[in-house]
């Protein structure tokens, strides 16, 4: 089940947001219902975009080493795969990408099914040009997201 908070759970004051572009963290006050929904949608889009980047790398590794038995990948891939396997090269490919080893260690997904879902989500979830614009107070970017800690407290 996917957790999706509702805008009514977001308060009217001190709403913590993060700017992925510059790293700025701010609190916002007086947000409209539409702006609150935008922050929820952009948070989900941001998180799925990060996951999409990881899956793109994993797809490349699996394409290059289809029969890999690497301990971080073997339980995430379908059985009965054939082809080249060199787990030392797979290790190097994993380590080329910051955070990839930690991601693979901490996520017990089945790659083919999750990759399909993440790709479809990215295709359907691009922010609309009609989305209310909430600008960063530091760099003026239009891409703010709720902080992780705050986002997950909305489900409590």
Secondary structure, DSSP 8 states (H G I E B T S, - for coil): ------GGGS-SS-EEEEETTT--EEEE-S--HHHHHHHHHHHHHHHHHHHHHHHHHHHHHHHHSTT---TTTGGGS-SS--S---HHHHHHHHHTSTTHHHHHHH----HHHHHHHHHHHHHH----TTS-----TTT--S-EEE-HHHHHHTT-
